[in-house]
Amino acid sequence: MKLEDFLVADDKSAIADQLGSLALNGHEFQYSEIAELYEGGNDRIVPRLDLAFEWYRKSAYEANEGTGFFGLARFYFNGLHVDKDRAHSLELFHRAYELGSTEAGVVLGYCYLVGSGTSKNLERAEEFSLAAVRDGYPVASYFLAKVQYARRHYFKALKSWWQCISDTRRLTIQSPSHRNLYLLHGAWKL
């Protein structure tokens, strides 16, 4: 069954109970999806960061899911429901990346670019940004442009910046809710 199959009930607590029982009955792939529901909420579920954090924790440490580590890392990075801890968030982003979360690579590129939770490291920033560009994240082109500009490779920086703009524009036209766009908008807030 898909998560959407359980979003038809009118009672908010019934939805949460159904999703929770699914996860607790061995459907570990649901942990991070439940966390995302509690984090963002919808017309039937009130956002609850405390519950989102717990479900991300279950997803990360019980199911070893990259999405769970990525969610926890974002909580620590931004100080949502927990004290802000950029160094710990960096460790969690690395774990998420190792488990296949390409979104974590985007954030790792940023962290190494600006020295958030670590010292600045243009080589690591370029490494993670290039990987994220190859995985289809236009915002990584923006970070790559900043790396290239810092190295005084101005033509490469302009090329990467232009790639970010054109790819983002194409995605906006194709699908205003594409997975890349929230990262791009969030990049200005990081």
Long-range contacts (C-beta under 8 A, 24 or more apart in sequence): 3-30, 3-33, 3-37, 7-42, 7-44, 9-44, 10-44, 12-44, 12-45, 12-46, 15-44, 15-45, 16-45, 23-55, 23-58, 28-59, 28-62, 28-63, 28-65, 29-63, 29-65, 31-55, 31-56, 31-58, 31-59, 31-62, 31-63, 31-65, 31-68, 32-56, 32-59, 32-63, 32-65, 32-67, 32-68, 32-71, 35-59, 35-68, 35-71, 36-71, 39-71, 49-75, 49-80, 49-81, 50-81, 52-81, 53-80, 53-81, 53-82, 60-92, 60-95, 64-99, 65-99, 66-95, 66-96, 66-97, 66-98, 66-99, 66-100, 66-101, 66-104, 67-96, 67-101, 68-96, 69-93, 69-95, 69-96, 69-99, 69-101, 69-104, 70-96, 70-101, 70-103, 70-104, 73-104, 73-107, 74-107, 77-107, 77-116, 77-117, 77-190, 86-111, 86-116, 86-117, 87-117, 87-118, 88-117, 89-117, 90-116, 90-117, 90-118, 97-128, 102-131, 102-132, 102-135, 102-137, 103-137, 103-179, 103-183, 105-129, 105-131, 105-132, 105-135, 105-137, 105-140, 106-132, 106-137, 106-139, 106-140, 106-143, 106-183, 107-190, 109-140, 109-143, 109-144, 109-147, 110-143, 110-187, 110-190, 113-143, 113-146, 113-147, 116-190, 122-147, 122-150, 122-151, 133-160, 133-163, 136-180, 137-180, 137-183, 138-163, 138-164, 138-167, 138-168, 138-171, 138-180, 138-184, 139-164, 139-168, 139-180, 139-183, 139-184, 139-187, 141-167, 142-184, 142-187, 143-187
